[in-house]
Amino acid sequence: MSCSQQEKEVVTIIYYCDSSLELKHEICDLMKSDSGRIIIPNAFKKNKSIVAVCLGKVDILNKIGDRIIGAEYVA
């Protein structure tokens, strides 16, 4: 398969930035390699640690840190 015939795939990438531990996600339309793997551009990967690449649009309901409770509220 030549580059002009590569397929695109909608994926959800879960990651955190190197400067923060806040878990983030982004929905992307990315190219697939000839072997079927998603090609994540180097510009996107810069200063990020990718946790997971999920097929399709994923609706994340809760992430780490979404429901942080102050110590004064913990019994």
Phi and psi in radians as a Rosetta constraint file:
Dihedral C 1 N 2 CA 2 C 2 CIRCULARHARMONIC -1.439 0.35
Dihedral N 2 CA 2 C 2 N 3 CIRCULARHARMONIC 2.897 0.35
Dihedral C 2 N 3 CA 3 C 3 CIRCULARHARMONIC -1.002 0.35
Dihedral N 3 CA 3 C 3 N 4 CIRCULARHARMONIC -0.627 0.35
Dihedral C 3 N 4 CA 4 C 4 CIRCULARHARMONIC -1.266 0.35
Dihedral N 4 CA 4 C 4 N 5 CIRCULARHARMONIC -0.268 0.35
Dihedral C 4 N 5 CA 5 C 5 CIRCULARHARMONIC -1.846 0.35
Dihedral N 5 CA 5 C 5 N 6 CIRCULARHARMONIC 0.090 0.35
Dihedral C 5 N 6 CA 6 C 6 CIRCULARHARMONIC -1.122 0.35
Dihedral N 6 CA 6 C 6 N 7 CIRCULARHARMONIC 2.545 0.35
Dihedral C 6 N 7 CA 7 C 7 CIRCULARHARMONIC -1.532 0.35
Dihedral N 7 CA 7 C 7 N 8 CIRCULARHARMONIC 2.704 0.35
Dihedral C 7 N 8 CA 8 C 8 CIRCULARHARMONIC -1.849 0.35
Dihedral N 8 CA 8 C 8 N 9 CIRCULARHARMONIC 2.704 0.35
Dihedral C 8 N 9 CA 9 C 9 CIRCULARHARMONIC -2.446 0.35
Dihedral N 9 CA 9 C 9 N 10 CIRCULARHARMONIC 2.390 0.35
Dihedral C 9 N 10 CA 10 C 10 CIRCULARHARMONIC -1.431 0.35
Dihedral N 10 CA 10 C 10 N 11 CIRCULARHARMONIC 2.206 0.35
Dihedral C 10 N 11 CA 11 C 11 CIRCULARHARMONIC -2.357 0.35
Dihedral N 11 CA 11 C 11 N 12 CIRCULARHARMONIC 2.742 0.35
Dihedral C 11 N 12 CA 12 C 12 CIRCULARHARMONIC -1.938 0.35
Dihedral N 12 CA 12 C 12 N 13 CIRCULARHARMONIC 2.161 0.35
Dihedral C 12 N 13 CA 13 C 13 CIRCULARHARMONIC -1.836 0.35
Dihedral N 13 CA 13 C 13 N 14 CIRCULARHARMONIC 2.182 0.35
Dihedral C 13 N 14 CA 14 C 14 CIRCULARHARMONIC -1.804 0.35
Dihedral N 14 CA 14 C 14 N 15 CIRCULARHARMONIC 2.250 0.35
Dihedral C 14 N 15 CA 15 C 15 CIRCULARHARMONIC -2.712 0.35
Dihedral N 15 CA 15 C 15 N 16 CIRCULARHARMONIC 2.954 0.35
Dihedral C 15 N 16 CA 16 C 16 CIRCULARHARMONIC -2.326 0.35
Dihedral N 16 CA 16 C 16 N 17 CIRCULARHARMONIC 2.624 0.35
Dihedral C 16 N 17 CA 17 C 17 CIRCULARHARMONIC -1.367 0.35
Dihedral N 17 CA 17 C 17 N 18 CIRCULARHARMONIC 2.606 0.35
Dihedral C 17 N 18 CA 18 C 18 CIRCULARHARMONIC -1.077 0.35
Dihedral N 18 CA 18 C 18 N 19 CIRCULARHARMONIC -0.399 0.35
Dihedral C 18 N 19 CA 19 C 19 CIRCULARHARMONIC -1.578 0.35
Dihedral N 19 CA 19 C 19 N 20 CIRCULARHARMONIC -0.041 0.35
Dihedral C 19 N 20 CA 20 C 20 CIRCULARHARMONIC -2.669 0.35
Dihedral N 20 CA 20 C 20 N 21 CIRCULARHARMONIC 2.672 0.35
Dihedral C 20 N 21 CA 21 C 21 CIRCULARHARMONIC -1.690 0.35
Dihedral N 21 CA 21 C 21 N 22 CIRCULARHARMONIC 0.116 0.35
Dihedral C 21 N 22 CA 22 C 22 CIRCULARHARMONIC -1.176 0.35
Dihedral N 22 CA 22 C 22 N 23 CIRCULARHARMONIC 2.152 0.35
Dihedral C 22 N 23 CA 23 C 23 CIRCULARHARMONIC -1.322 0.35
Dihedral N 23 CA 23 C 23 N 24 CIRCULARHARMONIC 2.272 0.35
Dihedral C 23 N 24 CA 24 C 24 CIRCULARHARMONIC -2.220 0.35
Dihedral N 24 CA 24 C 24 N 25 CIRCULARHARMONIC 2.897 0.35
Dihedral C 24 N 25 CA 25 C 25 CIRCULARHARMONIC -2.567 0.35
Dihedral N 25 CA 25 C 25 N 26 CIRCULARHARMONIC 2.709 0.35
Dihedral C 25 N 26 CA 26 C 26 CIRCULARHARMONIC -2.550 0.35
Dihedral N 26 CA 26 C 26 N 27 CIRCULARHARMONIC 2.404 0.35
Dihedral C 26 N 27 CA 27 C 27 CIRCULARHARMONIC -1.656 0.35
Dihedral N 27 CA 27 C 27 N 28 CIRCULARHARMONIC 2.220 0.35
Dihedral C 27 N 28 CA 28 C 28 CIRCULARHARMONIC -2.302 0.35
Dihedral N 28 CA 28 C 28 N 29 CIRCULARHARMONIC 2.699 0.35
Dihedral C 28 N 29 CA 29 C 29 CIRCULARHARMONIC -1.931 0.35
Dihedral N 29 CA 29 C 29 N 30 CIRCULARHARMONIC 1.735 0.35
Dihedral C 29 N 30 CA 30 C 30 CIRCULARHARMONIC -2.056 0.35
Dihedral N 30 CA 30 C 30 N 31 CIRCULARHARMONIC 2.752 0.35
Dihedral C 30 N 31 CA 31 C 31 CIRCULARHARMONIC -1.305 0.35
Dihedral N 31 CA 31 C 31 N 32 CIRCULARHARMONIC 2.660 0.35
Dihedral C 31 N 32 CA 32 C 32 CIRCULARHARMONIC -1.856 0.35
Dihedral N 32 CA 32 C 32 N 33 CIRCULARHARMONIC 2.531 0.35
Dihedral C 32 N 33 CA 33 C 33 CIRCULARHARMONIC -1.345 0.35
Dihedral N 33 CA 33 C 33 N 34 CIRCULARHARMONIC 3.035 0.35
Dihedral C 33 N 34 CA 34 C 34 CIRCULARHARMONIC -1.044 0.35
Dihedral N 34 CA 34 C 34 N 35 CIRCULARHARMONIC -0.499 0.35
Dihedral C 34 N 35 CA 35 C 35 CIRCULARHARMONIC -1.491 0.35
Dihedral N 35 CA 35 C 35 N 36 CIRCULARHARMONIC -0.043 0.35
Dihedral C 35 N 36 CA 36 C 36 CIRCULARHARMONIC 1.681 0.35
Dihedral N 36 CA 36 C 36 N 37 CIRCULARHARMONIC -0.002 0.35
Dihedral C 36 N 37 CA 37 C 37 CIRCULARHARMONIC -1.442 0.35
Dihedral N 37 CA 37 C 37 N 38 CIRCULARHARMONIC 2.559 0.35
Dihedral C 37 N 38 CA 38 C 38 CIRCULARHARMONIC -1.257 0.35
Dihedral N 38 CA 38 C 38 N 39 CIRCULARHARMONIC 2.365 0.35
Dihedral C 38 N 39 CA 39 C 39 CIRCULARHARMONIC -1.750 0.35
Dihedral N 39 CA 39 C 39 N 40 CIRCULARHARMONIC 1.945 0.35
Dihedral C 39 N 40 CA 40 C 40 CIRCULARHARMONIC -1.671 0.35
Dihedral N 40 CA 40 C 40 N 41 CIRCULARHARMONIC 2.104 0.35
Dihedral C 40 N 41 CA 41 C 41 CIRCULARHARMONIC -1.059 0.35
Dihedral N 41 CA 41 C 41 N 42 CIRCULARHARMONIC 2.512 0.35
Dihedral C 41 N 42 CA 42 C 42 CIRCULARHARMONIC -1.008 0.35
Dihedral N 42 CA 42 C 42 N 43 CIRCULARHARMONIC -0.600 0.35
Dihedral C 42 N 43 CA 43 C 43 CIRCULARHARMONIC -1.082 0.35
Dihedral N 43 CA 43 C 43 N 44 CIRCULARHARMONIC -0.623 0.35
Dihedral C 43 N 44 CA 44 C 44 CIRCULARHARMONIC -1.258 0.35
Dihedral N 44 CA 44 C 44 N 45 CIRCULARHARMONIC -0.688 0.35
Dihedral C 44 N 45 CA 45 C 45 CIRCULARHARMONIC -1.273 0.35
Dihedral N 45 CA 45 C 45 N 46 CIRCULARHARMONIC -0.323 0.35
Dihedral C 45 N 46 CA 46 C 46 CIRCULARHARMONIC -1.024 0.35
Dihedral N 46 CA 46 C 46 N 47 CIRCULARHARMONIC 2.240 0.35
Dihedral C 46 N 47 CA 47 C 47 CIRCULARHARMONIC 1.098 0.35
Dihedral N 47 CA 47 C 47 N 48 CIRCULARHARMONIC 0.428 0.35
Dihedral C 47 N 48 CA 48 C 48 CIRCULARHARMONIC -2.249 0.35
Dihedral N 48 CA 48 C 48 N 49 CIRCULARHARMONIC 2.633 0.35
Dihedral C 48 N 49 CA 49 C 49 CIRCULARHARMONIC -1.995 0.35
Dihedral N 49 CA 49 C 49 N 50 CIRCULARHARMONIC 2.010 0.35
Dihedral C 49 N 50 CA 50 C 50 CIRCULARHARMONIC -1.452 0.35
Dihedral N 50 CA 50 C 50 N 51 CIRCULARHARMONIC 2.231 0.35
Dihedral C 50 N 51 CA 51 C 51 CIRCULARHARMONIC -1.608 0.35
Dihedral N 51 CA 51 C 51 N 52 CIRCULARHARMONIC -0.742 0.35
Dihedral C 51 N 52 CA 52 C 52 CIRCULARHARMONIC -2.753 0.35
Dihedral N 52 CA 52 C 52 N 53 CIRCULARHARMONIC 2.654 0.35
Dihedral C 52 N 53 CA 53 C 53 CIRCULARHARMONIC -2.135 0.35
Dihedral N 53 CA 53 C 53 N 54 CIRCULARHARMONIC 2.048 0.35
Dihedral C 53 N 54 CA 54 C 54 CIRCULARHARMONIC -1.917 0.35
Dihedral N 54 CA 54 C 54 N 55 CIRCULARHARMONIC 2.467 0.35
Dihedral C 54 N 55 CA 55 C 55 CIRCULARHARMONIC -1.285 0.35
Dihedral N 55 CA 55 C 55 N 56 CIRCULARHARMONIC 2.219 0.35
Dihedral C 55 N 56 CA 56 C 56 CIRCULARHARMONIC 1.531 0.35
Dihedral N 56 CA 56 C 56 N 57 CIRCULARHARMONIC -3.064 0.35
Dihedral C 56 N 57 CA 57 C 57 CIRCULARHARMONIC -1.528 0.35
Dihedral N 57 CA 57 C 57 N 58 CIRCULARHARMONIC 2.051 0.35
Dihedral C 57 N 58 CA 58 C 58 CIRCULARHARMONIC -1.850 0.35
Dihedral N 58 CA 58 C 58 N 59 CIRCULARHARMONIC 2.230 0.35
Dihedral C 58 N 59 CA 59 C 59 CIRCULARHARMONIC -1.587 0.35
Dihedral N 59 CA 59 C 59 N 60 CIRCULARHARMONIC 1.858 0.35
Dihedral C 59 N 60 CA 60 C 60 CIRCULARHARMONIC -1.510 0.35
Dihedral N 60 CA 60 C 60 N 61 CIRCULARHARMONIC 2.078 0.35
Dihedral C 60 N 61 CA 61 C 61 CIRCULARHARMONIC -1.468 0.35
Dihedral N 61 CA 61 C 61 N 62 CIRCULARHARMONIC -0.681 0.35
Dihedral C 61 N 62 CA 62 C 62 CIRCULARHARMONIC -2.482 0.35
Dihedral N 62 CA 62 C 62 N 63 CIRCULARHARMONIC 2.525 0.35
Dihedral C 62 N 63 CA 63 C 63 CIRCULARHARMONIC -2.244 0.35
Dihedral N 63 CA 63 C 63 N 64 CIRCULARHARMONIC 2.909 0.35
Dihedral C 63 N 64 CA 64 C 64 CIRCULARHARMONIC -1.003 0.35
Dihedral N 64 CA 64 C 64 N 65 CIRCULARHARMONIC 2.244 0.35
Dihedral C 64 N 65 CA 65 C 65 CIRCULARHARMONIC 1.645 0.35
Dihedral N 65 CA 65 C 65 N 66 CIRCULARHARMONIC -0.171 0.35
Dihedral C 65 N 66 CA 66 C 66 CIRCULARHARMONIC -1.163 0.35
Dihedral N 66 CA 66 C 66 N 67 CIRCULARHARMONIC -0.556 0.35
Dihedral C 66 N 67 CA 67 C 67 CIRCULARHARMONIC -2.135 0.35
Dihedral N 67 CA 67 C 67 N 68 CIRCULARHARMONIC 0.830 0.35
Dihedral C 67 N 68 CA 68 C 68 CIRCULARHARMONIC -1.215 0.35
Dihedral N 68 CA 68 C 68 N 69 CIRCULARHARMONIC 2.268 0.35
Dihedral C 68 N 69 CA 69 C 69 CIRCULARHARMONIC -1.946 0.35
Dihedral N 69 CA 69 C 69 N 70 CIRCULARHARMONIC 2.356 0.35
Dihedral C 69 N 70 CA 70 C 70 CIRCULARHARMONIC -1.091 0.35
Dihedral N 70 CA 70 C 70 N 71 CIRCULARHARMONIC 2.657 0.35
Dihedral C 70 N 71 CA 71 C 71 CIRCULARHARMONIC -1.050 0.35
Dihedral N 71 CA 71 C 71 N 72 CIRCULARHARMONIC -0.508 0.35
Dihedral C 71 N 72 CA 72 C 72 CIRCULARHARMONIC -1.194 0.35
Dihedral N 72 CA 72 C 72 N 73 CIRCULARHARMONIC -0.301 0.35
Dihedral C 72 N 73 CA 73 C 73 CIRCULARHARMONIC -1.691 0.35
Dihedral N 73 CA 73 C 73 N 74 CIRCULARHARMONIC -0.053 0.35
Dihedral C 73 N 74 CA 74 C 74 CIRCULARHARMONIC -1.590 0.35
Dihedral N 74 CA 74 C 74 N 75 CIRCULARHARMONIC 2.248 0.35
